[in-house]
Amino acid sequence: MTRPHVLLSVAMSVDGYIDDASSERLRLSDAADFDRVDQVRADSDAILIGAETLRRDNPRLLVDSADRRAARIAAGKPEYPLKITVTASGDLDPTLRFWHHGGAKLVYTTDAGATRLADTLSGLADVVPLGTDLDFAVLLDDLGRRGIGRLMVEGGTRIHTAFLAADLADEIHLAVAPLLVGDSNAPRFLDPASYPGAPHRRMHLADVTQVGDIAVLRYLPKAIHP
Ligand SMILES: NC(=O)c1ccc[n+]([C@@H]2O[C@H](COP(=O)([O-])OP(=O)(O)OC[C@H]3O[C@@H](n4cnc5c(N)ncnc54)[C@H](OP(=O)(O)O)[C@@H]3O)[C@@H](O)[C@H]2O)c1
């Protein structure tokens, strides 16, 4: 069975933070960088974010460009990529914007989480229990069976950390915004973890692009560079 290609997408400050510690979402990307991300979304079969990002940021997670959506339809794809979230607890509010925009939605959860969500998300999303714990390799196997070829993962910290710690990420798009956050209570791109081969394994740096004042680095974490 073929697992999807997994692309982690993140924007961080120069000092490595992906948000500040306030209740307002920190805008790290500018309009040009959001447009770049919109293209990556349009090129994906599915987009995944963690339940905490859903609860905190309340994103719609759409392809904004009508032209890109039209191109998807012309290519025989659904207008919007499948939207996916991951929760162990099942603590997801049905009024979040995620459920009410775009196309199909999928929730990967535990058996306990599925029990909690059965009524809450009825008619809004497919809820898929994966057992007592969430295993991201099992999740990717399931997406492969559903015909998902390209998965874009948009965070947050715990989700990115889990994919990289399990060596399940094929590509990272790291957008570095020219600002400093400087607050130790703010979330970082990654948590400490036992990453395969750390600290000596080098990723392949596939590309460096400037988008306005943002540097976009493209890494291939599994391609070991000599
Ligand atoms: N700058 C960027 O590019 C960017 C992008 C996205 C997010 N962010 C920021 O990231 C922050 C949120 O990051 P976060 O780490 O707190 O949250 P997160 O990664 O978005 O979500 C974590 C949640 O996902 C579920 N989960 C994740 N891994 C799991 C596992 N292995 N087993 C079971 N459940 C798992 C749990 O949900 P339950 O608690 O429901 O069980 C957990 O609380 C926010 O501040 C957001 O703004 C920034």
PDBQT file of the ligand as one rigid body, heavy atoms in Angstrom, charges set to zero:
ROOT
HETATM    1  N1  LIG A 301       3.165  29.451  12.051  1.00  0.00    +0.000 N 
HETATM    2  C1  LIG A 301       2.621  28.360  11.590  1.00  0.00    +0.000 C 
HETATM    3  O1  LIG A 301       2.937  27.934  10.457  1.00  0.00    +0.000 OA
HETATM    4  C2  LIG A 301       1.618  27.612  12.421  1.00  0.00    +0.000 A 
HETATM    5  C3  LIG A 301       0.830  26.636  11.818  1.00  0.00    +0.000 A 
HETATM    6  C4  LIG A 301      -0.060  25.916  12.614  1.00  0.00    +0.000 A 
HETATM    7  C5  LIG A 301      -0.138  26.176  13.973  1.00  0.00    +0.000 A 
HETATM    8  N2  LIG A 301       0.612  27.139  14.519  1.00  0.00    +0.000 N 
HETATM    9  C6  LIG A 301       0.537  27.407  15.969  1.00  0.00    +0.000 C 
HETATM   10  O2  LIG A 301       0.794  26.196  16.682  1.00  0.00    +0.000 OA
HETATM   11  C7  LIG A 301       0.179  26.296  17.958  1.00  0.00    +0.000 C 
HETATM   12  C8  LIG A 301      -0.507  24.992  18.296  1.00  0.00    +0.000 C 
HETATM   13  O3  LIG A 301       0.460  23.946  18.372  1.00  0.00    +0.000 OA
HETATM   14  P1  LIG A 301       0.206  22.759  19.408  1.00  0.00    +0.000 P 
HETATM   15  O4  LIG A 301       1.414  21.890  19.414  1.00  0.00    +0.000 OA
HETATM   16  O5  LIG A 301      -0.247  23.345  20.694  1.00  0.00    +0.000 OA
HETATM   17  O6  LIG A 301      -1.037  22.016  18.809  1.00  0.00    +0.000 OA
HETATM   18  P2  LIG A 301      -1.314  21.135  17.490  1.00  0.00    +0.000 P 
HETATM   19  O7  LIG A 301      -0.082  20.399  17.072  1.00  0.00    +0.000 OA
HETATM   20  O8  LIG A 301      -2.028  21.979  16.504  1.00  0.00    +0.000 OA
HETATM   21  O9  LIG A 301      -2.393  20.119  18.048  1.00  0.00    +0.000 OA
HETATM   22  C9  LIG A 301      -2.093  19.279  19.135  1.00  0.00    +0.000 C 
HETATM   23  C10 LIG A 301      -3.303  18.413  19.388  1.00  0.00    +0.000 C 
HETATM   24  O10 LIG A 301      -3.424  17.435  18.367  1.00  0.00    +0.000 OA
HETATM   25  C11 LIG A 301      -3.783  16.195  18.932  1.00  0.00    +0.000 C 
HETATM   26  N3  LIG A 301      -2.605  15.334  18.817  1.00  0.00    +0.000 N 
HETATM   27  C12 LIG A 301      -1.436  15.660  18.265  1.00  0.00    +0.000 A 
HETATM   28  N4  LIG A 301      -0.555  14.644  18.288  1.00  0.00    +0.000 NA
HETATM   29  C13 LIG A 301      -1.185  13.640  18.867  1.00  0.00    +0.000 A 
HETATM   30  C14 LIG A 301      -0.804  12.315  19.184  1.00  0.00    +0.000 A 
HETATM   31  N5  LIG A 301       0.412  11.796  18.873  1.00  0.00    +0.000 N 
HETATM   32  N6  LIG A 301      -1.676  11.561  19.817  1.00  0.00    +0.000 NA
HETATM   33  C15 LIG A 301      -2.867  12.072  20.116  1.00  0.00    +0.000 A 
HETATM   34  N7  LIG A 301      -3.321  13.315  19.821  1.00  0.00    +0.000 NA
HETATM   35  C16 LIG A 301      -2.470  14.099  19.205  1.00  0.00    +0.000 A 
HETATM   36  C17 LIG A 301      -4.123  16.487  20.399  1.00  0.00    +0.000 C 
HETATM   37  O11 LIG A 301      -5.496  16.891  20.395  1.00  0.00    +0.000 OA
HETATM   38  P3  LIG A 301      -6.459  16.778  21.697  1.00  0.00    +0.000 P 
HETATM   39  O12 LIG A 301      -5.901  17.751  22.697  1.00  0.00    +0.000 OA
HETATM   40  O13 LIG A 301      -7.800  17.179  21.178  1.00  0.00    +0.000 OA
HETATM   41  O14 LIG A 301      -6.394  15.369  22.160  1.00  0.00    +0.000 OA
HETATM   42  C18 LIG A 301      -3.210  17.643  20.686  1.00  0.00    +0.000 C 
HETATM   43  O15 LIG A 301      -3.615  18.462  21.761  1.00  0.00    +0.000 OA
HETATM   44  C19 LIG A 301      -0.797  27.459  17.865  1.00  0.00    +0.000 C 
HETATM   45  O16 LIG A 301      -0.251  28.554  18.581  1.00  0.00    +0.000 OA
HETATM   46  C20 LIG A 301      -0.836  27.804  16.381  1.00  0.00    +0.000 C 
HETATM   47  O17 LIG A 301      -1.048  29.170  16.110  1.00  0.00    +0.000 OA
HETATM   48  C21 LIG A 301       1.480  27.880  13.771  1.00  0.00    +0.000 A 
ENDROOT
TORSDOF 0
